[in-house]
């Protein structure tokens, strides 16, 4: 497990990320505000996860705010994963974050997909 806390000039900016390598996937748990201020940190975290596993599950349950920079980071990770034969999926978005993903079409693009192997249960949990 790796923890990443956002800092700017010694101050927390309200963003945290945790990566957990699991059997067959990497789970990235994000928390706080995912915006322009943490764009590079998000890109680095997601890129590392995509390179570590063919399945990356991004848990958004604790994300309070997601702007176009955060959406862009998810889409870039999606394209990188696809180029490597993998997949990025998002789970547990709520409130305004879920609305942003729905309006932009990212919820459909990166939503969990039912697979015969039982990956759906792992992605939702």
Contact map, one row per residue, 1 for C-alpha under 8 A:
11100000000000000111100000000000000000000000000000000000000000000000000000000000000000000000000000000000000000000000000000000
11110000000000000111000000000000000000000000000000000000000000000000000000000000000000000000000000000000000000000000000000000
11111000000000011110000000000000000000000000000000000000000000000000000000000000000000000000000000000000000000000000000000000
01111100000000011100000000000000000000000000000000000000000000000000000000000000000000000000000000000000000000000000000000000
00111110000100111000000000000000000000000000000000000000000000000000000000000000000000000000000000000000000000000000000000000
00011111000111110000000000000000000001001000000000000000000000000000000000000000000000000000000000000000000000000000000000000
00001111111110000000000000000000000000000000000000000000000000000000000000000000000000000000000000000000000000000000000000000
00000111111110000000000000000000000000000000000000000000000000000000000000000000000000000000000000000000000000000000000000000
00000011111000000000000000000000000000000000000000000000000000000000000000000000000000000000000000000000000000000000000000000
00000011111100000000000000000000000000000000000000000000000000000000000000000000000000000000000000000000000000000000000000000
00000011111110000000000000000000000000000000000000000000000000000000000000000000000000000000000000000000000000000000000000000
00001111011111100000000000000000000000000000000000000000000000000000000000000000000000000000000000000000000000000000000000000
00000111001111100000000000000000100010000000000000000000000000000000000000000000000000000000000000000000000000000000000000000
00000100000111110000000000000011100000000000000000000000000000000000000000000000000000000000000000000000000000000000000000000
00001100000111111000000000000111110001000000000000000000000000000000000000000000000000000000000000000000000000000000000000000
00111100000001111100000000000111000000000000000000000000000000000000000000000000000000000000000000000000000000000000000000000
00111000000000111110000000011110000000000000100000000000000000000000000000000000000000000000000000000000000000000000000000000
11110000000000011111000000011100000000000000000000000000000000000000000000000000000000000000000000000000000000000000000000000
11100000000000001111100001111000000000000000000010000000000000000000000000000000000000000000000000000000000000000000000000000
11000000000000000111110001110000000000000000000000000000000000000000000000000000000000000000000000000000000000000000000000000
10000000000000000011111011100000000000000000000000000000000000000000000000000000000000000000000000000000000000000000000000000
00000000000000000001111111100000000000000000000000000000000000000000000000000000000000000000000000000000000000000000000000000
00000000000000000000111110000000000000000000000000000000000000000000000000000000000000000000000000000000000000000000000000000
00000000000000000000011111000000000000000000000000001110000000000000000000000000000000000000000000000000000000000000000000000
00000000000000000000111111100000000000000000000000001111100000000000000000000000000000000000000000000000000000000000000000000
00000000000000000011110111110000000000000000000010011011100000000000000000000000000000000000000000000000000000000000000000000
00000000000000000011110011111000000000000000000000000001111000000000000000000000000000000000000000000000000000000000000000000
00000000000000001111000001111100000000000000010010000001111000000000000000000000000000000000000000000000000000000000000000000
00000000000000001110000000111110000000000000000000000000011100000000000000000000000000000000000000000000000000000000000000000
00000000000000111100000000011111000000000000000000000000011111100000000000000000000000000000000000000000000000000000000000000
00000000000001111000000000001111110000000000000000000000000111110000000000000000000000000000000000000000000000000000000000000
00000000000001110000000000000111110000000000000000000000000001111000000000000000000000000000000000000000000000000000000000000
00000000000011100000000000000011111000000000000000000000000000111100000000000000000000000000000000000000000000000000000000000
00000000000000100000000000000011111111100100000000000000000000111110110000000000000000000000000000000000000000000000000000000
00000000000000000000000000000000111111100000000000000000000000001111110000000000000000000000000000000000000000000000000000000
00000000000000000000000000000000011111100000000000000000000000000010110000000000000000000000000000000000000000000000000000000
00000000000010000000000000000000011111110000000000000000000000000000000000000000000000000000000000000000000000000000000000000
00000100000000100000000000000000011111111100000000000000000000000000000000000000000000000000000000000000000000000000000000000
00000000000000000000000000000000011111111110000000000000000000000000110010000000000000000000000000000000000000000000000000000
00000000000000000000000000000000000011111111000000000000000000000000000000000000000000000000000000000000000000000000000000000
00000100000000000000000000000000000001111111100000000000000000000000000000000000000000000000000000000000000000000000000000000
00000000000000000000000000000000010001111111110000000000000000000000010010000000000000000000000000000000000000000000000000000
00000000000000000000000000000000000000111111111000000000000000000000000010001000000000000000000000000000000000000000000000000
00000000000000000000000000000000000000011111111100000000000000000000000000000000000000000000000000000000000000000000000000000
00000000000000001000000000000000000000001111111110000000000000000000000000000000000000000000000000000000000000000000000000000
00000000000000000000000000010000000000000111111111000000000000000000000011001000000000000000000000000000000000000000000000000
00000000000000000000000000000000000000000011111111100000000000000000000000001001000000000000000000000000000000000000000000000
00000000000000000000000000000000000000000001111111110000000000000000000000000000000000000000000000000000000000000000000000000
00000000000000000010000001010000000000000000111111111001000000000000000000000000000000000000000000000000000000000000000000000
00000000000000000000000000000000000000000000011111111111000000000000000000001001100001010000000000000000000000000000000000000
00000000000000000000000000000000000000000000001111111100000000000000000000000000100000000000000000000000000000000000000000000
00000000000000000000000001000000000000000000000111111100000000000000000000000000000000000000000000000000000000000000000000000
00000000000000000000000111000000000000000000000011111111000000000000000000000000000001000000000000000000000000000000000000000
00000000000000000000000110000000000000000000000001111111000000000000000000000000100111100000000000000000000000000000000000000
00000000000000000000000111000000000000000000000001001111100000000000000000000000000001111000000000000000000000000000000000000
00000000000000000000000011110000000000000000000011001111110000000000000000000000000000111000000000000000000000000000000000000
00000000000000000000000011110000000000000000000000000011111000000000000000000000000000011110000000000000000000000000000000100
00000000000000000000000000111100000000000000000000000001111100000000000000000000000000011110000000000000000000000000000000000
00000000000000000000000000111100000000000000000000000000111111000000000000000000000000000111100000000000000000000000000000000
00000000000000000000000000001110000000000000000000000000011111100000000000000000000000000111110000000000000000000000000000000
00000000000000000000000000000110000000000000000000000000001111100000000000000000000000000011110000000000000000000000000000000
00000000000000000000000000000111000000000000000000000000001111110000000000000000000000000000000000000000000000000000000000000
00000000000000000000000000000111110000000000000000000000000111111100000000000000000000000000100010000000000000000000000000000
00000000000000000000000000000011110000000000000000000000000001111100000000000000000000000000000110000000000000000000000000000
00000000000000000000000000000001111000000000000000000000000000111110000000000000000000000000000110000000000000000000000000000
00000000000000000000000000000000111000000000000000000000000000111111111000000000000000000000000110010000000000000000000000000
00000000000000000000000000000000011100000000000000000000000000001111111000000000000000000000000000010000000000000000000000000
00000000000000000000000000000000001000000000000000000000000000000111111100000000000000000000000000000000000000000000000000000
00000000000000000000000000000000011100100000000000000000000000000111111110000000000000000000000000000000000000000000000000000
00000000000000000000000000000000011100100100000000000000000000000111111111000000000000000000000000000000000000000000000000000
00000000000000000000000000000000000000000000000000000000000000000111111111100000000000000000000000001000010000000000000000000
00000000000000000000000000000000000000000000000000000000000000000001111111110000000000000000000000000000000000000000000000000
00000000000000000000000000000000000000100110010000000000000000000000111111111000000000000000000000000000000000000000000000000
00000000000000000000000000000000000000000000010000000000000000000000011111111100000000000000000000000000000000000000000000000
00000000000000000000000000000000000000000000000000000000000000000000001111111110000000000000000000000000010000000000000000000
00000000000000000000000000000000000000000000000000000000000000000000000111111111000000000000000000000000000000000000000000000
00000000000000000000000000000000000000000010011001000000000000000000000011111111100000010000000000000000000000000000000000000
00000000000000000000000000000000000000000000000000000000000000000000000001111111110000110000000000000000000001000000000000000
00000000000000000000000000000000000000000000000000000000000000000000000000111111111000000000000000000000000000000000000000000
00000000000000000000000000000000000000000000001001000000000000000000000000011111111100000000000000000000000000000000000000000
00000000000000000000000000000000000000000000000001100100000000000000000000001111111111110000000000000000000000000000000000000
00000000000000000000000000000000000000000000000000000000000000000000000000000111111111100000000000000000000000000000000000000
00000000000000000000000000000000000000000000000000000000000000000000000000000011111111000000000000000000000000000000000000000
00000000000000000000000000000000000000000000000000000100000000000000000000000001111111000000000000000000000000000000000000000
00000000000000000000000000000000000000000000000000000100000000000000000000000000111111100000000000000000000000000000000000000
00000000000000000000000000000000000000000000000001001110000000000000000000000000111111110000000000000000000000000000000000000
00000000000000000000000000000000000000000000000000000111000000000000000000000100110011111000000000000000000000000000000000000
00000000000000000000000000000000000000000000000001000011110000000000000000001100100001111100000000000000000001000000000000000
00000000000000000000000000000000000000000000000000000011110000000000000000000000000000111110000000000000000001110000000000100
00000000000000000000000000000000000000000000000000000000111100000000000000000000000000011111100000000000001001110000000000000
00000000000000000000000000000000000000000000000000000000111110000000000000000000000000001111100000000000000000110000000000110
00000000000000000000000000000000000000000000000000000000001110000000000000000000000000000111110000000000000000000000000000010
00000000000000000000000000000000000000000000000000000000001110100000000000000000000000000111111011000000000000000000000000000
00000000000000000000000000000000000000000000000000000000000110000000000000000000000000000001111111100000000000000000000000000
00000000000000000000000000000000000000000000000000000000000000000000000000000000000000000000111111100000000000000000000000000
00000000000000000000000000000000000000000000000000000000000000011100000000000000000000000000011111110000000000000000000000000
00000000000000000000000000000000000000000000000000000000000000111100000000000000000000000000111111111000000000000000000000000
00000000000000000000000000000000000000000000000000000000000000000000000000000000000000000000111111111100001000000000000000000
00000000000000000000000000000000000000000000000000000000000000000000000000000000000000000000011111111110000000000000000000000
00000000000000000000000000000000000000000000000000000000000000000110000000000000000000000000000111111111000000000000000000000
00000000000000000000000000000000000000000000000000000000000000000000001000000000000000000000000011111111111000000000000000000
00000000000000000000000000000000000000000000000000000000000000000000000000000000000000000000000001111111111100000000000000000
00000000000000000000000000000000000000000000000000000000000000000000000000000000000000000000000000111111110000000000000000000
00000000000000000000000000000000000000000000000000000000000000000000000000000000000000000000000000011111111000000000000000000
00000000000000000000000000000000000000000000000000000000000000000000000000000000000000000000000000001111111110000000000000000
00000000000000000000000000000000000000000000000000000000000000000000001000100000000000000000000000001111111111100000000000000
00000000000000000000000000000000000000000000000000000000000000000000000000000000000000000100000001001101111111100000000000000
00000000000000000000000000000000000000000000000000000000000000000000000000000000000000000000000000000100111111100000000000000
00000000000000000000000000000000000000000000000000000000000000000000000000000000000000000000000000000000111111100000000000000
00000000000000000000000000000000000000000000000000000000000000000000000000000100000000011100000000000000011111110000000000000
00000000000000000000000000000000000000000000000000000000000000000000000000000000000000001110000000000000011111111000000000000
00000000000000000000000000000000000000000000000000000000000000000000000000000000000000001110000000000000000001111100000100110
00000000000000000000000000000000000000000000000000000000000000000000000000000000000000000000000000000000000000111110000100000
00000000000000000000000000000000000000000000000000000000000000000000000000000000000000000000000000000000000000011111011100000
00000000000000000000000000000000000000000000000000000000000000000000000000000000000000000000000000000000000000001111111100000
00000000000000000000000000000000000000000000000000000000000000000000000000000000000000000000000000000000000000000111111000000
00000000000000000000000000000000000000000000000000000000000000000000000000000000000000000000000000000000000000000011111000000
00000000000000000000000000000000000000000000000000000000000000000000000000000000000000000000000000000000000000000111111111000
00000000000000000000000000000000000000000000000000000000000000000000000000000000000000000000000000000000000000000111111111100
00000000000000000000000000000000000000000000000000000000000000000000000000000000000000000000000000000000000000011110011111110
00000000000000000000000000000000000000000000000000000000000000000000000000000000000000000000000000000000000000000000011111111
00000000000000000000000000000000000000000000000000000000000000000000000000000000000000000000000000000000000000000000011111111
00000000000000000000000000000000000000000000000000000000100000000000000000000000000000001010000000000000000000010000001111111
00000000000000000000000000000000000000000000000000000000000000000000000000000000000000000011000000000000000000010000000111111
00000000000000000000000000000000000000000000000000000000000000000000000000000000000000000000000000000000000000000000000011111
